Structure formats: C-alpha cells, structure tokens
C-alpha cells in the first residue's frame, strides 16, 4: 500500500502520512472530505473506506516506532469526531476510554489524543 493502489493517492501511505504530519505540525485536524479533496477526490463512502485502511496502516507503522496516532486527526465535519470505524477499531479501549462515541466526553477524549500528536510533531524537525 505504500506506493498507492494503482497509483491512487488515497492508498498512498507516504503521501497521506505527509499530509497528516503537516496538519499535526500546524495543530489542526482535517475533515474526511477535506483530506480526500487534498488527495484529488470528492468524498464518497468507498473512497472513505480506502482512506481508513490507509490511516490504519499509517498508525500501525507509527506505533511500531513510538509515534502517536495520526488517524485521530481525521474527523467528521459535523461534530469534529472520528467516524465509527475509528471507535470500533480498538484505539479508544487501548487508551482506557470506554465512554460514548459522540458528545462532549468523546470530544474531550479525541482532543486529548490530537494534542498528543500536535505536541509530538511540533517538536520534530521538518524534512
């Protein structure tokens, strides 16, 4: 998946990771549709599913080297929270979170993970 599935930038782990690292350095989250747009696509459910597989691959590789997750930076425009796949993928439970997937408690949890990524990447040299 690292080179992209049939050249599709959505499946290009290195390209998507670079966009997420840049967002983390800026201290900002990206919407699913905004990230897809940066990759040259409009939002569709099938494209979002491919993107989610790419995000999983990015976080799996990052965890192996001690990096905080980046998938938490990709959120719905409606409530600034990751989608259902992120919640059921086990990430929240690994962090000890057992609360709701929506609402203020979920948002506080997600923002804490986002802040972890923002701090980590703001301290790393670019390049």
C-alpha positions as CSV (number, residue, x, y, z in Angstrom):
1,X,0.0,0.0,0.0
2,X,2.9,2.3,0.4
3,X,3.2,3.3,-3.2
4,X,-0.6,3.6,-3.7
5,X,-3.1,1.2,-5.0
6,X,-2.9,1.5,-8.8
7,X,-1.5,5.0,-8.3
8,X,-4.5,6.2,-6.2
9,X,-3.2,8.8,-3.8
10,X,-5.8,7.7,-1.2
11,X,-3.9,4.5,-0.7
12,X,-0.5,6.1,-0.8
13,X,0.6,5.7,2.8
14,X,3.6,8.1,2.4
15,X,1.6,10.8,0.8
16,X,-1.3,10.6,3.3
17,X,1.1,10.4,6.2
18,X,2.9,13.6,5.0
19,X,-0.4,15.5,4.9
20,X,-1.3,14.3,8.4
21,X,2.1,15.2,9.8
22,X,1.9,18.6,8.2
23,X,-1.6,19.1,9.8
24,X,-0.2,17.9,13.2
25,X,2.6,20.5,12.9
26,X,0.0,23.2,12.3
27,X,-2.0,21.9,15.2
28,X,-5.1,21.2,13.2
29,X,-7.5,18.3,12.4
30,X,-8.7,17.6,8.9
31,X,-12.2,16.5,7.8
32,X,-12.5,13.3,5.9
33,X,-13.8,15.3,2.9
34,X,-11.0,17.9,3.3
35,X,-8.3,15.2,3.3
36,X,-9.9,13.5,0.3
37,X,-10.0,16.8,-1.5
38,X,-6.3,17.4,-0.9
39,X,-5.8,13.9,-2.4
40,X,-7.7,15.0,-5.5
41,X,-11.0,13.3,-4.8
42,X,-14.5,14.2,-3.7
43,X,-16.0,12.5,-0.7
44,X,-17.7,9.1,-1.3
45,X,-18.1,6.2,1.1
46,X,-16.0,3.8,-0.9
47,X,-13.1,6.4,-1.0
48,X,-13.5,7.0,2.7
49,X,-13.2,3.2,3.3
50,X,-9.9,3.1,1.3
51,X,-8.7,6.2,3.2
52,X,-9.5,4.4,6.5
53,X,-7.4,1.4,5.6
54,X,-4.6,3.8,4.7
55,X,-5.0,5.5,8.1
56,X,-4.8,2.1,9.8
57,X,-1.6,1.3,8.0
58,X,-0.1,4.7,9.0
59,X,-0.9,4.3,12.6
60,X,0.3,0.7,12.7
61,X,3.7,1.7,11.4
62,X,3.8,4.7,13.6
63,X,3.0,2.7,16.7
64,X,6.0,0.4,16.0
65,X,8.3,3.4,16.2
66,X,6.6,5.1,19.2
67,X,4.7,7.8,17.3
68,X,1.3,8.9,18.5
69,X,-1.5,8.0,16.2
70,X,-2.4,10.3,13.3
71,X,-5.8,8.9,12.3
72,X,-7.4,10.8,15.2
73,X,-6.7,14.0,13.2
74,X,-9.2,12.9,10.6
75,X,-12.8,13.8,11.7
76,X,-16.3,14.4,10.6
77,X,-17.2,18.0,9.7
78,X,-20.5,17.6,11.7
79,X,-19.0,17.1,15.1
80,X,-15.2,17.1,14.8
81,X,-15.0,13.4,15.9
82,X,-13.6,10.4,14.0
83,X,-16.0,8.0,12.4
84,X,-17.4,4.8,13.6
85,X,-14.5,2.7,12.2
86,X,-12.0,4.6,14.4
87,X,-14.1,3.9,17.5
88,X,-14.6,0.2,16.8
89,X,-11.0,-0.3,15.7
90,X,-9.9,-0.6,19.4
91,X,-8.0,2.6,19.6
92,X,-10.1,4.2,22.4
93,X,-10.0,1.0,24.5
94,X,-6.2,0.8,24.2
95,X,-6.2,4.2,25.8
96,X,-8.6,3.1,28.5
97,X,-11.6,5.0,27.2
98,X,-15.0,3.3,27.5
99,X,-17.3,6.3,27.1
100,X,-19.7,7.3,24.3
101,X,-18.6,7.8,20.7
102,X,-20.4,11.2,20.4
103,X,-20.9,14.3,22.6
104,X,-18.7,16.3,24.9
105,X,-16.9,13.4,26.6
106,X,-15.9,11.8,23.3
107,X,-14.7,15.2,22.0
108,X,-12.6,15.8,25.1
109,X,-11.0,12.3,24.7
110,X,-10.3,12.9,21.0
111,X,-8.9,16.4,21.5
112,X,-6.5,14.9,24.1
113,X,-5.2,12.4,21.6
114,X,-5.0,15.2,19.0
115,X,-3.0,17.3,21.4
116,X,-0.6,14.5,21.9
117,X,0.0,14.3,18.1
118,X,0.3,18.1,17.9
119,X,3.0,18.3,20.6
120,X,4.9,15.3,19.2
121,X,5.1,16.6,15.7
122,X,5.7,20.3,16.6
123,X,8.9,19.2,18.4
124,X,10.2,17.2,15.4
125,X,12.4,18.7,12.7
126,X,10.7,19.0,9.3
127,X,12.0,17.0,6.5
